[in-house]
Amino acid sequence: MEHLRIPGPTPLPDEILQAMTKQMINHRGPEFGQILSEITAKLKQLFQTKDDVFLLTSSGTGGLEAAIVNTLSPGDKVLSVSVGVFGERFATIAEQFGAEVIPLRFEWGRAADVDAVRQALKAEPKIKAVLVTHNETSTGVTNDLAPISSAVKEFDKLLLVDAISSLGSINLPVDDWHCDITVTGSQKGWMVPPGLAMVSVSQEAWQAYSKAKTPRFYWDFAKAKSYLEKGQTPWTPGISTVFALSVSLEMMLKEGLPNIIARHARVGKAARDGVKSLGLSLFAEESHASNTVTAVAASDGLDTNKMRQILREEHQIVLAGGQQRLDGKIFRIGHLGWVTEDDIETVISALRVVLPQAGFRSVS
Ligand SMILES: *Cc1c(COP(=O)(O)O)cnc(C)c1O
């Protein structure tokens, strides 16, 4: 079997693969209603929220679009706190729907600076919402969401969070940190195939909803809520993926959220220590290095594309490259979901062999 070590899609345990082979059921029938209500209750535990949680049939980006169209009106001012590719994507979605985006960008590889967020909010009182990426998958950085949220709430703004590659892997208590909309995706830390986005919606987000004028249909949260009360989704859901999620949530709650978070912390540290032991350096500032994805700088002659090819062809290990302007400059090891320290050891051992074959001159 291939070692798929990219930051989503992630490998699936057998129990979850098996769940995908189940026969279709009526998505308007009682059996589906039972599954949906159980899933929703479990997701609330893992989101650490008492507010609404909805299941959308889409990849994570659909959940980001849902966050925008359900809370904003064209012309609304939005502060975009961006530290990489996915921060830019969230801002672009807001812009496409007519929001006036005020960009607050930080150097790729660094985390957002909380004081700068506060300054930006002070400078423009008309800002309605703040967009933040909790874990920036393109650079391997985890932002300090708790203090960012405090700053956002000091100014009484709406907080919309891309937690696609952190929720369920890295601690994110949605209610304690006052996240108004929090978005995640099934193929990241949830050990589920791509195809479902999960979103939480706070009371404040509902207030914004009642005033938001952006056109919306597929993503309408009020429809999601009224159908959920009947044990349904407004549109036909990805039923097989829902079966998979049902099994994965059972496994996750059995392991326990604190244990899952601790395992990701151990695995993240193993990845960082392993990479450094090879003489490579981390791309992300280490104080904010992510526990779900490690970005590694290409240095000392390393050809990352050649390295990834050799790893794939000779070691059956698949790593991710850099996105956009980071192509060729970094490579990334995904370690979220179904992952242990042994998996990381396998990657580091193979890298030790492959790095010199791919031009790297200073293997230690
Ligand atoms: C993967 C990812 C996305 C995009 O999700 P898709 O499921 O590919 O639409 C957005 N933001 C972050 C932080 C991600 O890791």
The ligand as a MOL file (V3000), in Angstrom:
LIG
                    3D

  0  0  0     0  0            999 V3000
M  V30 BEGIN CTAB
M  V30 COUNTS 15 15 0 0 0
M  V30 BEGIN ATOM
M  V30 1 C -7.6960 21.6840 2.0900 0
M  V30 2 C -7.9540 23.0660 2.5540 0
M  V30 3 C -8.8880 23.8880 1.9150 0
M  V30 4 C -9.6060 23.4930 0.6690 0
M  V30 5 O -10.4370 22.4510 0.8760 0
M  V30 6 P -11.0450 21.6330 -0.3630 0
M  V30 7 O -11.6600 20.4880 0.3800 0
M  V30 8 O -9.9290 21.2570 -1.2700 0
M  V30 9 O -12.0530 22.4920 -0.9890 0
M  V30 10 C -9.1040 25.1530 2.4210 0
M  V30 11 N -8.4370 25.6050 3.4910 0
M  V30 12 C -7.5300 24.8470 4.1280 0
M  V30 13 C -6.8070 25.4050 5.3030 0
M  V30 14 C -7.2570 23.5540 3.6780 0
M  V30 15 O -6.3430 22.8010 4.2880 0
M  V30 END ATOM
M  V30 BEGIN BOND
M  V30 1 1 1 2
M  V30 2 1 2 3
M  V30 3 2 2 14
M  V30 4 1 3 4
M  V30 5 2 3 10
M  V30 6 1 4 5
M  V30 7 1 5 6
M  V30 8 2 6 7
M  V30 9 1 6 8
M  V30 10 1 6 9
M  V30 11 1 10 11
M  V30 12 2 11 12
M  V30 13 1 12 13
M  V30 14 1 12 14
M  V30 15 1 14 15
M  V30 END BOND
M  V30 END CTAB
M  END
